[in-house]
């Protein structure tokens, strides 16, 4: 068993946050932060820049580390089929756009439908996964001190 290190981004521009709108059969429709798995010998900053470009087409600049959380999938089928995805550490960075024009995304997640700009004031009205983000994303945006959001055990993985 290994722990998957992921780099995720809260990308802010004009009082909006860029999120991936996703859908899967177990979780239904939800939003997630852009980002993904860190490669061997890749820094977290390099990973979040690469992943955002691949998933959203936007080039970003990580400004500060904002939160850490852990997620463990308990579904035995998922554990057997996708062992590299069952235990994830989310390293979340507040980012800004390096360029306001987006390129065509090159590698979107299977569950990703689109990337959408969501007003910061509307974040409380949408469903984010991991669920720990729902009550904390606005704190993460405003706080200068990184937050530890704890660990969450989930039944089904998500994008």
N, C-alpha and C positions, 0 to 999 in steps of 0.2 A: 504494500500500500504506500502511496506517496501523497504528499500534500501539494495541490496545485496552487501556485502563486499567480494571482491575477492582478492586473493594473486597470483600474476603472477611472473614468473621468466625469466630473461635473463641469461641463463646458457652458460658460455663461457669456451671453452676448445680448445687449439691449434688453436687459431685465428678463431674459428668457434662458431656459436650460435645454440643451439638446439631449433628447432621450431616444432610445430605440423602442419602437412599438413592436410588441411580440405577441405570438399566439402559439400555444401548444395544447394538446388534447387533455393534459392533466391540470394545467393552471389556467386555461382560458386565455383571455386577452389581458395584457399587462404591459408595463413599461420597465425598461432596465437601463442602467448606465452604459454608455459605450465603453468598450475595452474588452480585454480578455487575457489569455494566458501569456505569462512571461516565458520567453525562450531561454535556454541555457546560455550563459555568458552575456545576456542582455540585461541592462539596468532597468529598474522599474520605470524611470523616465522614458527610456527608449521604447519600452513595451507599450506604455500608454499612448505615446505619439504614433507608433506603428499601428496599433489596434484601432485608434480613432480614425486614422486615414483609411484603413482597410474597410471598416464598418460604415463610416459616415461620409467619407470623401473629404473631410475637413482636416487641415493641418492645425495642430494645437501646440500651445506652450504651457507645460505644467508650471503653475505658479507656487502652489504649496500643497503639502501632504495634509489631508483633512480628516481621514478616518481609516480605521482598520476594523474588519469584522470577519467572522469565520462561519462557514456553512458546511454541514455534514449531511449528505443524503443517506437515508436509512432504507431505501427501497432495495430489496435483495436482487431484483432483476437488473436494476441500474448498476448496482455494485458489481455484478458479474459482467455485464456488457460494456460498461464504461468506467473501469476502475480509476482512470486518471482524472475523472470529473467528480468523484464522490466526496472529496474533502478539499474545500477551496478556502484560501485566504484572500480577502478582498483588500487591496491597498488602493485607497480612493484619493484622487488628486483633484484640486480645484484648478481648472484650466481656462485659458482664453484662446481665442482664435488667432492663429498666426496670419491668416488670410481669410477674408470674409467670403471668398468664392470657393465653392466645393467642387471637387473632381468626382468622377463616377466611382462609387464604392467598389472595391475589388474583391472583398471577401466578407460577405455578411453571414451571420449565424443562421442556421437552419430555421430557427424560430422567429427570426427578425422579419417583420413586414415592411417597416420603413423607419426612417429617422425623422423626428418631429421636434420643432421648437415649441416648448411649453412655457407659458408665463410663470414666473416664480410664484406669483400669487395664486396660481391654479394647481400647484404641486400637491396641496392638501386634498384635492378632488380626484386625483388619479391613483391607480394602484401600481405601486412599485415593487419589484422583487430584486433582491431579497427584501422581505417585509420590514426588516429593521430600518430600512431607508425611509419608510413612510412617515414616521414620527421624528426623524432626525435630519432630513435633507436640508431643511431651512437652517437648522443649527449649524450644520456642516458648512454651509455657505457663509454664515455670519461669523462663526468662531475663528479666532486666530490660533486657538489651541486645538491640536488634533484630538479626536474623540476615539475611544475604544467602544465599539457598538456591541460587543459581546459575541456569543456563539449562538447559532440557530441550527436545530436539527429539522430537516425537511423530509417530506415523504417522496417528492418528485423534484428532479432537477429542472432548471429553467435557463433561458438564454442570458 
